[in-house]
């Protein structure tokens, strides 16, 4: 292998690593972002959110996380689905509920600042519904 070829390979490898590091989710997994998003809009701690199942949506190839939590006062179990589309979390109630992605639905966007995940829910009129931040340490293992 000559020096020119080796230099190209090293440059391409560096570019691939750089692009991977610039992920829209930073050090957070999509699962963590979904758990935090559901927790934020439901006014719960993300530590009570459990991912029961993950599947891939055929049409979009997005990961769908089936998330649940048990309400401590009466033990009722609540179920949600969540998927990440760029900088937005989209959710649905239960197994068959509709995706909250229409104009009349609040929008959940997330941003990442270091080890903080910021969840912002806004109503269709632009007013804020929720603005919550979670540290990555609260969201558990990100592997």
KAVENCOR-V848341 format. One line per field, one symbol per residue. ss: DSSP state (H for helix, E for strand, - for the rest). phi: phi as a letter, one per 30 degrees, with the letter a starting at -180 (. if undefined). burial: + if it has 16 or more other C-alpha atoms within 10 Angstrom, else -. A space follows every 10 residues. Layout:
ss=???
phi=???
burial=???
This chain:
ss=--HHHHHHHH HHHHHHHHHH H--------H HHHHHHHHHH HH---HHH-E EEEEEE---- --EEEEEEEE ------EEEE EEEEE--EEE EEE-----E- ------EEEE EEE--EEEEE EE-----EEE EEEEEHHHH- ---
phi=.ddddddddd dddddddddd dcedchdcdd ddddeddded dcicdddddc ddabbcdddc iddccccbbc dddbidccbb bbbcbicbcc bbdidcdddd bcedcdcccb bbbicccccb cbdedjddca bbbbdeddci ecd
burial=---------- ---------- ---+++++++ ++++++++++ +---++--++ +--------- --+++++++- --------++ ++++---+++ +++------+ -----+++++ ++---+++++ ++-------+ -+++-+--+- ---
